[in-house]
Amino acid sequence: MSFHDATLEFEYERESRARLVAESVGLEVGEIDDDRSETTVEHEGTRVRIGVRAADVVALRAALNTWFTLVDVAERTASVGEGAVETC
């Protein structure tokens, strides 16, 4: 069986933001994966890398959409939290 792979990389200004995003989305690894796709999340310095492997292009597209959304939510939540801390 052939697989389709994609890697998403996100770069942040601070390592603490990269770690927060990686830890947030990393909670979903294994929960979202199914028999058609699997994902890994890695954090190194200011970079977050998400690897997706899927059995077909439809599953790859669906997985990528999911992970882009999860990263977006994690980034927005971190920004709101950061703003709240700054006003205290």
Summary of the structure (lengths in Angstrom):
residues: 88
radius of gyration: 14.2
end to end distance: 54.9
largest distance: 54.9
contacts: 240
relative contact order: 0.22
helix: 49%
strand: 28%
